[in-house]
């Protein structure tokens, strides 16, 4: 791989490292500044609604593009061992899920945007149905990616790191499901705090996975290390 190719690959991987934190940070910034938004009563999806909804829509789409770019980078560096075939496609699916979640917005609900009736809407629009499918697809894809990565680590003899990857997947999956399990469907009252925590955990950990795979790549081709470090410094 030439120096230019190595630099390009490094940037693709950096996209995957920042994707999760970027999405969470921008979502939280809006959650604490948008009028009428309560991050316990409202999921991040509702930020796509209202006059400033374009910010969250862009957040979804940009994050998706970053994950897809990362998938291209992973395809270039994960050329052997467990995950060679399936890690890049899983990250690409995560990216597609984010883009779908941004392009197809949810219906107003839970009193947001301000003036919207409390509780869940009685009927769902077609775009809200697609929006609802997107996070499920993304959650399954990132969970599969973490399990594949855990198996890769196990094969490498890195047992503690492998177990950590599985635990992150399980904990985030449970946290994401808690609002659906504990919510009052008749009244339309939910506590979305576990969902916020679960999403932050799994997608920020995805950045750790990308960073570790990048470190493997650098160690495998030692002459690229100065270039990679220089790229990261810029």
Buried (B, 14 or more C-beta within 10 A) or exposed (E): EEEEEBBBBBBBBBBBBBBBBBBBEBBBEBBEEBEEBEBEBBBBBBBBBBEBBEBBBEBBBBBBBBBBBBBBBBBBBBEEEBBBEBBBBBBBBBBBBBBBBBBBBBBBBBBBBEEBEEBBBEEBEEBBEBBBBBBEBBBBBBBBBBBBBBBBBBEEEBEEBBEBBBEBBEBBBEBBBBBEEEBEEEEBBBEBBBBBBBBBBBBBBBBBBBBBBBEBBBEEBEEBBEBBEEBEEE
